[in-house]
């Protein structure tokens, strides 16, 4: 079962119910070597679900002391595809290792990811 780390709106119950059809159970964890900033969202569907026009986004900075707190969820492959559909184009899903040592997927700022 895949793990998905969320530091933002995927932690909200309303977003989970609309995206996955259920409330997710998760554990606190942290993303290491990343820093947060805000992203203005213009997708009306995402704004309606989250209730926010500004969402957190993260970019890798390589600093082992940088930690982004959040929650790691175990989800199905189908739910991971639903999460992909929820996220706007500015986010890209990458594999990472969390502070706990667990492997997880996380959505990061697509502008700073080398896809080659």
N, C-alpha and C positions, 0 to 999 in steps of 0.2 A: 504494500500500500504506500503510495507516495505521501511525503510530508510537504506541507506548505507553510512557510513562515510569513506572518502578516504583522506589519508595524502600523497599519492604517485601517482603512474602512472595512476590510474583510473580517475585522474583529467585531464589527457591529452586528447585532442580532438581526436587524431588519435587512441588511445587505446579505447576510448568510441565508436567511429564509427565502429571499427573492432569487438568489443566485444558485443555491444548493437544494432548496426545499426542506432544509432542516437547520437546526442550531448545532454548530460545531463545538466539540469539546476539545480543549487544547491545554498546552502547558506553556508557562512563561519561559522565554529563552531570549537570546540576544544575537544580533548580527554583528560580526566582528569586522573591523576595517572599513566601515562605511559611515557616511555622514548624511544627515537629513536636510532637506530643503522643502519648500512648498511649490506645488504645481497648480496652476489655474486650470480647471476642468471646464470644457465647453460642451461636452456631450450631455444633452438634456436627460437622457436615460440614467446615466451614472449620477448626475447631480440629484435627480429625483430620488434614487435609491439611497444615496448616502446622506442627503440633506446638506451637502457641502459643495461649494464651488472651488475650494482649495483643498487639495489632498497632499499628504506627505509623499515624498519620493526620496529615494536614496541613490547615492553614487559612491563607488569605491574610492577610498583615499589611501588605502594601504597601511594606515596607522593602526597597529594592534590595540592601542588604547581607546580607539573610537568604537563605541558600542551603540547599537540602535535596539532598544527594548521592543519586545513584541510577544507574539504567541505563535507556537508551532502546532499545526493541526494535522491529523492523519485523515486523508481523504481518498476517494476512489479516483481511478483514471478519468471516469466520466466527469466527476466534480472538478478535476484539474482542468479539463477542457472548458467547463463552464466558467471557471475563474479566468481562463484566457479570454473568453468572450466578454467578460465583465470589464477587464482592464482596457484602458484606452491605449492608442498607438504609442504614446510617449513612454510606456512601460514595456520592458522585455523580461521574460522569465529566464532566470539562470539557476544553475545548481550551485549550492554553497554548503559549507560546513559551519554550523552554529557554534556558539560559545560552549554549549553542552557536549559538543562532539558529534551531534546528530547531523546527518545529511538532510537537506531540504531544498525545495524550490523557493525562490523569492523573486518578486518583481522589482526591477531596478530601472534607473533612468537610461533609456535606450540610447541617448546621445553619447554616452560614455562607455558603451560596450562594443568591443571589436568582434564582429561576427565572422571574421575570416578564419 
